[in-house]
Amino acid sequence: MSTDSSTAAPGTDSGTTLKVAIIGTGVIGAAWATGFLSAGHSVTAFDPAEGAEERLREQVTNCVEDAGSGSAASLLEHLTFAPSLAEAVADADFVQENGPERLEVKQSMLAEIDAAAPEVAVIASSTSGFSPSQLSAQATKAPGRIVVGHPFNPAHLVPLVEVVPSSATSAEVIERAMETYRAVGKKPILVRAELPGHVANRLQAAMWQEAYSLVDRGVVSVSDIDTAISYGPGLRWAILGPLAQQSLSGGAGGMRHVLDHLGPPQEVWMHDLKKVHLGEDLKEKLIAGVDEELQDRDPAVLAKQRDDMLLELIALKRKYGELP
């Protein structure tokens, strides 16, 4: 394929201004709209819910203020709300779908998007668990250009995006999706197999499984679990991922030293992890534990302080250039 910018597909050049369609404008859709607008792209949105346009403009304004990323008023000049899904995607270079997390709804929406969008457009779904093969099952025009582009909450701040192609997705579509996300300040990872929950949610689920089990068995309280992570390995994981961090703990010997010397006992621990069932008794233990931990704390204040610290942490990660 030619690399000349005059013939390259939209989105292959990070300096290209894209026409982006946002379908579904709830919390995730608004976060995506904010990200694309902040990166200088034009956004056309559609959501059939009554009052959706007003809510979207308010949410974008709030997201911009949260992120401290400039004037919302100037960004909103490049936001258009379309009267129909087909009109929203009619000339799009990139489509981000954010409909309800129900497979039949997403399949229908993505089939409609596929039929109406230009064949060159990449179509990404924000789904947290469905595979691209499932999502594209009803699409007939170019189903291979439908990929997963799953963000991580709060999506207007956290850089991670999981890109999951299907076996029908071309290398060009994959690269365009990855480059588009990089160009709006995201940190995309390529997931090379279709798995329920993709990658980040599966990693979280593995930790939640053991956390729930420890609470269920009375080993520790809910607040102790949260302290153990947020004041322990979570601090390090925010700087380096768990595998790179593990390698550092091996000193000059790196990962090989860690696996050779600590691998066997670590394997014993892994085999001792317990499966749990989220029955009513366990649910009540978890709910009561969180209520006790967070009593007298305003959830809105907690979320605001979390987001402010996220911004400071992301700025620090950018400052230290050796961090991957």
N, C-alpha and C positions, 0 to 999 in steps of 0.2 A: 504493500500500500504506500502511496506517495506520502511524504512528510511535508510537502508544500502546504502552507496554511490556506492557500486559496482552494485546495481540493480536499483538505482533511475534513473528516466528519466533525460535526459540531461537538465541542467538548473535548477534543483531543489536544487542543492548545489551551494551556491554563490562562492565557491572556484573552481568550475569546469571551465575549459577552453572550450568555445563553438566554434563550427563552425557556423559562422553567414553568411547568404546570404543577400546582399543588392540589391534589384531590383529597378532600377531607381536611377540615381546618380546625380540629380540636387542638389539644395541647401539643401533640407531636407535630401536626401540620403547621401550626403557628410557629413552632420552633424552626422547622425547616424553612418556612417562608422568611423568617428573620435572617437565617444563615445565608440563604441565597441572595436576598436583598442587600445584606451587609457586604457581600462580596462583589456587588456591582451588577448583578444579573436582574433581568426583569421577571416578574412573577405574575402569572395568571392563576387565580384560585377558583375552586368550585366546591361548594358544599350545599346539599339540598335543605339543610335545617333552616328554619325560620330565624332571622336575625344573625345568620352566620357571618355576613360581611362585616357588620359592626363589631361583632365579637373578635373577629380576626384582626381587625385594625387595632383594637384595644390590646389584644394579646401581643401583637408585634411590638407595639409601643412599650408594653411592660417588659418584654424580653430584651429590647434594646436598652432600656433603662437598667435592667438587672446586669447586663453584660458591660455597661458603660461604653457602648460601641457607637456613639455619635448621635445624630439627630434622627429621631423616628420620623419626623415630618418629611424630611428629604427622602428617606427610604420609601415612605408610603406613596410618594409620587410615582414610583415604578411598580406599584401593586395594582392589579386589575382584578375585579371579581366578575367571572363569566356567568351568564344565565343558564348554561348547561355544561355537562361534562364534555360533550363532544366539542363545543366551542372553546373550552378551556385548553384542550390538548391539540387543537387543530393544526397549530404551527409550532408545537413545542419541540425543543431539542432534547429535553430531559423531563421526565414525569416522575413525581414522587407521590405514591398512593399511600393514604393514611386512614383508610376506612376502618370500620369496626372489625375486631379480631374474631370474625366468624367466617369460616372457610367459604361457605356458599355465597356470602356477600362479596368477599374479596374476588372470588372467581368471576362473578358476574361483572363487577366493576372493572377488573383488569381485562376481561374480554371486550368490554365496551371501549376502554382506553385503547387497546390494541387495534380495534377496528377503526378508530377515529384519528389516532395519532399518525404523523408521518412515519414511514417505515424506518427512517434513519434514527428516530428518537429512541433513546434508552428509557425503559420503564422499570422503576424500582419500587418495591413495596417495603413499607416500614414494619412488616409483620414481625412479631417477636418469636414466632415458633413454626409457622408453616414453611414448607419447602417451595422453591420456585417451580418444581414439576407439578405440585399440587395447585399452586396459584395460577399457572398458565394452562390448566387442563381444558378450559373452554375457549381459549384464544385460538384464532384460526389464521390471522394475517401474518404475524411474525412472532410466534410465542417464544422463540429463543432469546429475544431481547428483553424478556421479563426476568428480572433478578431480584433478590432480596437486598435491600439497603437498610439494615436495621440499626437505628441509633440507640443511644443509651441515655437514660434520664438523669438529670434534666437535659434534654436534647439540645437546647440552645447554648449550653455551656460545655458539656462533656464531649471531647473530640471523637470518641470511638464510633466507628460505623462498621458493621459486619456485612461484607458483600458476599452473597452466596449465589453462584450461577447454577444452572441446570446442565445436564449433559448436552443440551441443544444450544447452549450459549457459546458464541464465538469468542475467540481471544480478543478480538477488537472491541466487542461490547464490554467485556470484563475490564479491559484497560480504560475504556472511556468512562465507565462508572467509577473506577478507582481514581482516575485523574480529576474527574468532576468533584468528587468529595475532597480530595487533597486541595483543590483550588479554592474551596470555601472554608479551609482551615480545619478540616476533619482529619482524623487518623484512621484510615480504613485498613481492615485486614481482610484477606481473601480466604474464605472458608471453602476448602476443596472437596467437601462431601456434604450431602444433604442430610442433616440430622435434626431431630426435633429440638427446638430451642437454640439451634446454632451453636455458638461456643461460649460466650460470656454468661448467658443464662444457665448453661449446663455447669459451668464452673461455680456459679453462685449456688445452684441447686445442690451440688456436692457438699458445699460448706453448710448450707441450710440443713441438709439431711443430718449431718453429725451434730449440728447445733440443736436441732429439735430433739434428737435422741438424748443428748446430754441433759437437756432440760427435763425431758420426759422421765429419765431415770433418776432425777434429783441430784445429779452430779454437781451442777452449778445452777445459778439463777439466770434469768434472761439478761439482767444487767451485767452479770459477770461475763457472759458470752460477748456482749457488746464491748465491754472494757478490754477483754482479752484480745479482740481484733483491732479496735480503734486505737488502743494505746500500745499495741504490740506489733504483730506482722503487718497490719493494715497501714501503719505509718511507712514501713519500708516498701510495701507493695505500691504505694502511691508514687514512689520515686523510681523504682525498678520493678519489673514484673517478678513473679515468684520464682521463675527458673533462673533468670539472670541474677537475682538476689541470692539464690541457693549457690550459684557458682562462686559468687564473691565470698561466701562463707567458707569456701575451700581454700582460701588464700592463694598462694602461688600455684597450687595443684589444681585449682579451679573445680569445674564440675566433675572431672574424673575422680579427684580425691574425695569429693563429697559422696559420690555414688559408690565408690569402692569401700569407703569406711563407714558411711552412715546409711547406705542403701539397705542393707539387711535388716537393721532394727526398724527403719522407716517402713519397710515392706510388712513387718509384723503389725505396726500400727494401722496401716492401710487395710489389712485383712481383718482387723478388729473393729472397723467402722460398722455401725449398725444401721439397718434399714428401719424406717419408721412408717407408720400409717397415720395420716392426719385425721384421726377420729375426733369426736367432739371433746373428749377429755383433754387430749393434747392441745387442741385449739384453745380451749379455755385457759390452760396453763400459760400458753404463749401470749394470749391477749391480756390476761391479768398481769403477767410479768412486764410486758411493755407499758401497760397503763401505770404500773407502780414505778417503773424506771423514769417515765416522762411526766409524772404527776406534777402539777403546778407549772408546767412549761407550756408556753404558747406554741402550737405547731407551726403557725405562720412565722414566728420569730426563729424557731429552729431551722425551718427551710431557708429563710433569708440568710441566717448566719452560715449555714452549710454552703449556700451558693456563693456568698462572699468569699469564704475560705477556698472554695473550688477555684475561683478566679485568681486568687493569690497563688495557689498551688500551681495552676497551669502556667502563670507568668514565671514562676520560679523554674519550672521544668524547661521553659524556653530559654531561660537565662544560662543554664548549665548545659553547654553544647555537647558534652560527651555522652549524655544520657540518650539511650536509643528511643 
